[in-house]
């Protein structure tokens, strides 16, 4: 008596069609060609052929001790009223959605989020502005940098599906590179910044994420002296915090990534 063989497992199905793949290649090429804020903003209407959305926002950010630090921001089409309300609430640093996106590798659909997360957070405020669906996704860091690019797509994005998640997964590193090139190109040409030897030493340790106390111990100077050098660096670079100081110094070639 013969026994039926067990069914053979089907291979994992690719959620992207041939047409999707061709469009994706076109959009990746658009990202590679991007050299200005205007060109970066013009990428997003083209992305709607792959992923439906109404509003988009891009932020260069990183996590420091479970606190989200925004280094730079490029608002594509989010309502200015939303941005002002979110900024006024100083919500980014402790935003549970932002921390979750920056901590994980996969795009996060709003349907996956817990409605009881502490307010204010980006998604609760989006719903207040009648943006009820969307994706939040963070790319992996480029090269040896610690910063990630966080993208928020809001509007009628449809349900959570494998196709949209796959498209975002393929696009994220290229969008991140385009954003980085755009922000680097937007730094105005200025006279070279003169840094003292000690300021360069402090800047190198800031890049490593060291506190003023840590730097003081390493360099054998007072913590108050470190804070003095940090204040000088922020003034010279036009930065508002330590993370932005490091980002601007990297863009201007004052320090390297290694």
C-alpha positions as CSV (number, residue, x, y, z in Angstrom):
1,X,0.0,0.0,0.0
2,X,1.6,3.3,-1.1
3,X,1.6,6.3,1.1
4,X,1.0,9.8,-0.3
5,X,4.1,12.0,-0.1
6,X,3.7,15.0,2.1
7,X,3.1,18.3,0.2
8,X,6.3,20.1,-0.8
9,X,6.6,23.5,0.8
10,X,6.3,26.3,-1.7
11,X,9.2,28.8,-2.0
12,X,8.8,32.2,-0.3
13,X,6.8,34.2,-2.8
14,X,8.3,37.5,-4.0
15,X,5.6,40.2,-3.3
16,X,6.9,42.5,-6.0
17,X,5.7,42.1,-9.6
18,X,7.9,42.7,-12.7
19,X,6.4,46.1,-13.1
20,X,7.1,46.9,-9.5
21,X,10.8,45.9,-9.9
22,X,11.2,48.2,-13.0
23,X,9.6,51.1,-11.2
24,X,11.8,50.5,-8.2
25,X,14.9,50.6,-10.3
26,X,13.8,53.9,-11.8
27,X,13.2,55.4,-8.3
28,X,16.6,54.1,-7.1
29,X,18.2,55.8,-10.1
30,X,16.3,59.0,-9.2
31,X,17.8,58.8,-5.7
32,X,21.3,58.4,-7.0
33,X,20.9,61.5,-9.2
34,X,19.6,63.6,-6.4
35,X,21.9,66.6,-5.5
36,X,19.6,69.3,-4.1
37,X,16.7,69.8,-1.7
38,X,14.5,70.6,-4.6
39,X,15.5,67.4,-6.4
40,X,15.0,65.4,-3.1
41,X,11.5,66.9,-2.7
42,X,10.7,66.0,-6.3
43,X,11.5,62.3,-5.6
44,X,8.4,61.9,-3.5
45,X,5.6,62.5,-6.0
46,X,7.4,59.8,-8.2
47,X,7.3,57.4,-5.3
48,X,3.5,57.5,-5.3
49,X,3.6,55.2,-8.3
50,X,4.9,52.5,-5.9
51,X,3.5,53.5,-2.5
52,X,0.4,55.6,-2.1
53,X,0.7,58.5,0.5
54,X,-0.2,62.1,0.9
55,X,2.5,63.5,3.2
56,X,6.1,62.7,3.8
57,X,8.8,63.8,6.3
58,X,12.5,62.9,6.5
59,X,14.7,63.2,9.6
60,X,18.3,62.3,10.3
61,X,18.4,61.0,13.8
62,X,19.9,58.6,16.3
63,X,19.2,57.1,19.7
64,X,21.3,58.1,22.7
65,X,20.4,56.2,25.9
66,X,16.8,55.6,24.5
67,X,16.4,59.3,23.7
68,X,15.8,60.2,20.1
69,X,18.1,63.0,18.8
70,X,17.1,64.8,15.6
71,X,20.2,66.0,13.7
72,X,18.5,67.4,10.7
73,X,15.0,67.5,9.1
74,X,13.5,67.8,5.6
75,X,9.8,68.4,5.6
76,X,8.5,67.2,2.2
77,X,4.7,67.8,2.6
78,X,3.6,67.5,6.2
79,X,1.3,70.3,7.3
80,X,3.3,73.1,8.8
81,X,0.7,73.3,11.7
82,X,1.5,69.7,12.5
83,X,5.2,70.4,12.5
84,X,4.8,73.4,14.8
85,X,2.6,71.5,17.2
86,X,5.0,68.5,17.3
87,X,8.0,70.8,17.8
88,X,6.3,72.9,20.4
89,X,5.6,69.7,22.4
90,X,9.3,68.7,22.2
91,X,7.9,65.3,21.5
92,X,10.7,63.8,19.3
93,X,13.2,63.0,22.1
94,X,10.8,60.7,24.0
95,X,8.5,59.6,21.2
96,X,7.8,55.9,21.6
97,X,7.0,55.4,17.9
98,X,10.3,57.1,16.9
99,X,12.3,55.1,19.3
100,X,10.7,51.9,18.1
101,X,11.4,52.7,14.4
102,X,15.0,53.7,15.2
103,X,15.5,50.5,17.1
104,X,14.2,48.0,14.6
105,X,15.1,47.1,11.0
106,X,11.6,46.7,9.6
107,X,9.2,49.4,8.4
108,X,6.5,50.0,10.9
109,X,2.9,50.4,9.8
110,X,0.6,52.5,12.0
111,X,-1.8,49.6,12.4
112,X,0.9,47.8,14.3
113,X,1.3,50.5,16.9
114,X,-0.3,50.4,20.3
115,X,-3.0,53.0,20.8
116,X,-2.1,53.5,24.4
117,X,1.5,54.7,23.8
118,X,2.3,57.9,25.8
119,X,1.3,61.2,24.3
120,X,2.4,63.3,22.6
121,X,3.8,61.0,19.9
122,X,4.0,61.5,16.1
123,X,1.1,59.2,15.3
124,X,-1.4,60.5,17.9
125,X,-0.7,64.0,16.6
126,X,-1.1,62.8,13.0
127,X,-4.5,61.4,13.8
128,X,-5.4,64.8,15.4
129,X,-4.7,66.2,11.9
130,X,-6.8,63.5,10.2
131,X,-3.7,61.6,8.9
132,X,-4.9,58.2,10.1
133,X,-2.7,55.7,8.2
134,X,0.9,55.6,7.4
135,X,4.4,54.0,7.6
136,X,7.4,55.0,9.8
137,X,10.7,53.5,8.7
138,X,14.3,54.0,9.5
139,X,17.2,53.0,7.3
140,X,20.4,51.4,8.6
141,X,23.3,53.7,9.3
142,X,25.5,54.6,6.3
143,X,29.1,53.6,6.4
144,X,30.4,54.0,10.0
145,X,28.0,56.7,11.1
146,X,25.5,56.2,13.9
147,X,22.7,58.3,12.5
148,X,19.8,56.8,10.7
149,X,17.3,58.4,8.3
150,X,13.8,58.2,9.6
151,X,10.9,58.5,7.0
152,X,7.3,59.0,7.8
153,X,4.6,58.5,5.1
154,X,1.1,59.6,6.0
155,X,-2.3,59.6,4.4
156,X,-4.2,57.0,2.4
157,X,-1.4,54.4,2.4
158,X,-3.7,51.4,2.5
159,X,-3.4,48.3,4.7
160,X,-0.2,46.7,5.9
161,X,1.0,44.4,3.2
162,X,4.2,42.6,2.3
163,X,4.5,44.4,-1.0
164,X,4.6,47.9,0.5
165,X,7.0,46.7,3.3
166,X,9.3,45.2,0.6
167,X,9.3,48.4,-1.5
168,X,10.2,50.5,1.6
169,X,12.9,48.0,2.5
170,X,14.5,48.3,-0.9
171,X,14.1,52.1,-1.1
172,X,15.3,53.1,2.4
173,X,19.1,53.0,1.9
174,X,18.8,54.9,-1.3
175,X,16.5,57.5,0.2
176,X,19.0,57.9,3.1
177,X,21.9,58.4,0.7
178,X,19.9,60.9,-1.3
179,X,19.0,62.8,1.8
180,X,22.6,62.8,3.1
181,X,23.9,64.1,-0.2
182,X,21.1,66.8,-0.3
183,X,21.9,68.0,3.2
184,X,25.6,68.0,2.6
185,X,25.1,70.1,-0.6
186,X,22.9,72.5,1.2
187,X,25.6,73.6,3.7
188,X,26.7,77.0,2.4
189,X,30.2,77.7,1.4
190,X,31.9,79.6,4.1
191,X,35.4,80.6,5.2
192,X,37.3,77.6,6.6
193,X,36.7,77.2,10.3
194,X,39.8,77.4,12.5
195,X,39.9,75.0,15.4
196,X,42.5,74.8,18.1
197,X,44.2,71.5,18.8
198,X,42.2,71.1,22.0
199,X,38.9,71.8,20.2
200,X,39.7,69.1,17.7
201,X,40.5,66.6,20.5
202,X,37.2,67.5,22.2
203,X,35.3,67.2,18.8
204,X,36.8,63.7,18.2
205,X,35.6,62.5,21.6
206,X,32.1,64.1,21.0
207,X,31.9,62.0,17.8
208,X,32.4,58.9,20.0
209,X,29.4,60.0,22.1
210,X,31.5,60.8,25.2
211,X,30.1,63.1,28.0
212,X,31.9,66.2,29.2
213,X,33.1,64.2,32.3
214,X,34.4,61.4,30.1
215,X,36.3,63.8,27.9
216,X,37.7,65.6,30.9
217,X,39.0,62.3,32.3
218,X,40.6,61.2,29.0
219,X,42.3,64.6,28.3
220,X,43.2,65.3,31.9
221,X,41.4,68.6,32.1
222,X,38.5,70.0,34.1
223,X,34.9,69.3,33.0
224,X,34.2,73.0,33.0
225,X,37.0,73.4,30.5
226,X,35.5,70.8,28.2
227,X,32.1,72.6,28.4
228,X,33.9,75.8,27.4
229,X,35.4,74.1,24.3
230,X,32.1,72.5,23.4
231,X,30.4,75.9,23.6
232,X,33.1,77.3,21.3
233,X,32.6,74.5,18.8
234,X,28.8,75.0,18.7
235,X,29.3,78.7,18.2
236,X,31.8,78.3,15.3
237,X,29.7,75.6,13.6
238,X,26.3,77.3,14.2
239,X,25.0,74.2,16.0
240,X,22.3,74.1,18.7
241,X,23.4,70.8,20.4
242,X,26.3,68.4,20.5
243,X,24.8,65.9,18.0
244,X,24.4,68.7,15.4
245,X,27.9,69.9,16.2
246,X,29.3,66.5,15.2
247,X,27.0,66.3,12.1
248,X,28.1,69.7,10.8
249,X,31.8,69.0,11.5
250,X,31.5,65.7,9.5
251,X,29.8,67.6,6.6
252,X,32.5,70.2,6.6
253,X,35.3,67.6,6.7
254,X,36.6,68.8,10.0
255,X,36.6,65.2,11.3
256,X,36.4,61.8,9.7
257,X,34.1,58.8,10.3
258,X,36.9,56.5,11.4
